[in-house]
Amino acid sequence: MTSPAQTLSGLNGLPASSFVAALGEVFEFAAWVAEATAPGRPYPTVTALHDAMMQAVRRAAPERQLAFIGGHPELGSRVKRADLTDHSQSEQGGLGLDRLSAEEFERFSRLNAAYRKKFGFPFIVCVRRHTRDSILRQFERRLAHDSEAEREAALHEIRLITRLRLVALVDGPSVPVTTGRLSTHVLDTDQGRPASGVRIALHEIGGSARALLKEAVTNADGRTDAPLIAGEPLRIGTYELTFHMGDYFGGTAFLDIVPIRFSIAEPEGHYHVPLLVTPWSYTTYRES
């Protein structure tokens, strides 16, 4: 994760026009949010700044608020890159929503059309906190909402989206928690010691495929040198850790590859998924 480009104290001291220029793209095509927030300076924390920006959105006239919500891009649509902010391009591209297969594109298009027909604005979700499968489940679930509940859901997701954007731009006291961590370790309970040299692979398990996210080897402590995922939100979805225990035990053990499939529901949480293993059996649990 790159270092923020601004400090909160620096933003507090800028002329209003420079403040707006620095933060104008945090809220999608809505520099007026930063303009409304500028007179409230100085802000003591990054959290207070973000809260003030969200309050500006919530205090806006209903027509302006609805136009702002409606200005967000549809997910997975093949709009021109010029019609997307840099933030939206990066966020959708990071999940591959700009390169969907024909089948995936058809499904997103169908859901986008049904959602817009019912609510009059695009489906909004913080894509950096979700896998594709999770987004599609959200789509189906939220289509059952009434209009008021869905406007609130859209504003909640905008809060999550803009919180991530602001934290990437601004450093200062009391930065909101926006990242999670996934880690593991392997304990050889037959020998009563950490299992070093174990090859591990982390996959995301999707509805139609699995994607390799990371490979690592355990060190002398039975852990990986770095967390499997850190410095970003954990995407809500299903994952699998595979441990190559047959190689570790010299090819003579009953166990070969040990898979642990689990779900992540807390993007800002710490998931520690250990493996306690002998040549004949294994167990696991969630530790945080």
N, C-alpha and C positions, 0 to 999 in steps of 0.2 A: 504494500500500500504506500503510495507516495505521500510525502509530507505536505500538510496544508500550506497554501500559498499566502495566507493572511493570518495575522494574530488578532485576537479580539480587541486588545488595547489599540492596535493600529486602526482597526475599523471604527472604533469609537471616536477616534480623533480625525477621521477623514471629513472633508466637505461632503455635504449630502449627495451631490452628484457623483462623487467618487465612490461613496458607500453603495449607491444604487448600481453603479457600473460593476462593482466587485461582486455583488450578490444578486443582480437582476435576473440571472438565469437559473437560480436555485428552484424557483417556482416556474413551471412550464409556461413560457410566453407571457409572463405576468410580472414585469418589472415594477408594476404599481404596488406589489406587496412590499418590496424593499423600500419604495418611496414612502409608504405609510408607516414603515418601521423606523425610518431614520430619525424622526423627531424624538423618539423615546430613548435615545442614547444619553448616557453610557449604559450599556448592559453589563451586569456583573459577571455573567457566565454565558457560555455558549448555549446551554439549555434555555436560559432566559431569553436569549436572542431568538432562538427557534420558536419558543412559546409565543413571543410577540408577533412573529411573522404569521404563525397559524391563527392567532387572534385577529390579525388584519384580514385574513381570508374569511373567518367566521363572522366578522362585523360588516363585511361588504354587503351591499344591497343584493337581494336574492337574484336579480337579473345578472349582476356582474359575477356573482359567485357561480351561477350556473354556466355562464359563458366561459369562465375560467376552467371549470370541470370539463366542459365540452371541448376545450382547446387541447386536451391531451390526445396523443395518437392511439389508434387501435393497436392491440397486440397482434403481431404476426402478419399485419397487413403490408402490402407491397407499395407503400407510399414512397414518394421521392425522398431521397436523403435530405434534400434542401428543406423539406417540410418537417423535419425532426430536429430537435435541439441536439447538441453534442451529447448531453447527458442521456437522452432517450436512445440515441444511436448506440451508445456504449452499453446501456443497461439491457436493451433488447438483444444486441449482438452478443453480449456475454452469455446469454442463454440460448443462442442460436435461433432466435425468433425471426431473424432476417434471412434465414436460409432453410426454411421448412421444406419438407418433402411435399409432393402434390397432395397426398392424403392428409398430412397435418395441416397444410394451408387450407384445404377445404373445410376441415373441422373448425379451425379458428375462424374462418370467414363466416361459417354458419352460426357459430355462437356470437360473434361480433354483431351480426345482423339481427339476431333475436334479441340481444341485449339492448342495442340502440333503439330498436322498434319499441321495446317496452318502456325504457327509461329516458330516451331522448339524448343520451350522452354516452361516451365510450366506456367500456369496462376498464377500471383502473385497479391495478394491483402492484405492489412493490416487487418487481420481478427478481430483484437481487436476493429476496428471502424465499424463493420458491424454485422447485424443479418444474419442468413442463407438465408432468402429471399432476402436480399439486395445483398449478394454475388452472388446468382444465377442470379439476374437481371444484375449485373455487368458482369458476364460471358457472358450472351446473348448479351449485348450491345457491349462489347469489341471484340467479335468475328467478328464484322463488320469492325474493324479497318484495315488499311494496316500495313505492317510489321514495318515501321519506327515509325508510331504513337503508335503502341503497345509496341515497345521497350521503348519509352519515358514514356508510361503509367506504364510499369513495374518498371522503375527507379524511377518514382514518388512514387509508392507504397513502394518500398524499402526504400526511404527516410522516409516515415511515419513509417514503421516497425522499422527501426534502430533508429529513433528519440525516440520512446517509450523505446526501449531496453537501449539506452544510458542514458536516464533520470532516469531509474530504477537503473543504476549502479553508476552514477556520480552526486555528488552535487557540486554546485558552482554558480557563478554569471550568470545571464541571462539564466536561464534554459528555454528551449522551452516550450510553453504551450501545454500540451498533454492530459489534462483531461477536462471533462465537468461537468455539475451539473443539476440535475432535482429536482425541489422542488414544493411545493404546499401550499396553505392555504385555509381555508374555512371561509367565512364570512356570518353570519346569518343576511341578510339585513332586515328581518322582525323585528328583535329585535335590529338591529344596533350594533351588537357585534360579536367578533370572536366566532366561533362554536367549542367548546371544546368537547372531547370525541367522535369524529366521527371516525368510523373505515374506513380505506382506504386500498385498494389493488391495486397494480400495476402489470399489465400483459403485456408481449410481445405478440403481435398478429401475428402469422405466417400463412403461406399459408394453412396449414392443422390442426393447433392446436394453443392453447394459453398456455403460460407458466407463472406461478406465479413467479414474481421476488421479491416482498417485500410486507409486510403488516405493517401497522402503525396505530397509534391513535393520533388524534390532541390534542395538549396541550392547555393551557389556552389562548394562543395567536392565536389559530386556525391553528397552524402550526405543522409539525412533528418535533420531537426533533432533528433529523438529516435529511439532504437531502435524498430524495429517492434513488438517485444515485449520487455519488461524488467520487473523487480520481481516476477516470479512464475515458477513452473516453466513450461518450454516443454512443451506437451502432445505426447506421443508420437503421431505420425501423419504424414499426407501434406499438403503445402502447395504453393501455387503463387504465385509472384510474377509479375505482369504489368507490363511496362514499355511505356509508350506512346511508342515511338521515332519513329513516323511524324509525330506532332505536333512532336517535337523537331527532326527533320530537315527540317521545312517541307513535309511531304507529298509530297516528290519522291523519297524513298528507296525502295529495294527492300523494306526492312523496315517493318512497321507496328507491330503489337503483338508484343512478344517475351515468351513465357511461359517460366518456369523452374520446373519441378516437382521437388520434393525431399522427402526424408523426415527427420523428427526422431526420434532414438532416445535422446538424452541430455537429460532435462528440465532439468538444472542446467548444461548446456553453453553455450558461446558459438558460435552459428552466424552466420558472416558470409558472405553470398552476393552477391558482386559481379557486375556485368555489364560486360564489355569489349566495346565495340560500334563498328561502322562502319555506314555506310548500307547495306552489303551482307552483313554477317556479324556473328556475335557468339560469345562464349565465356564460360564461368563456371567456378567451382571453389568448394570450401568452404575458407574461411580462418577461423581462430579467434584 
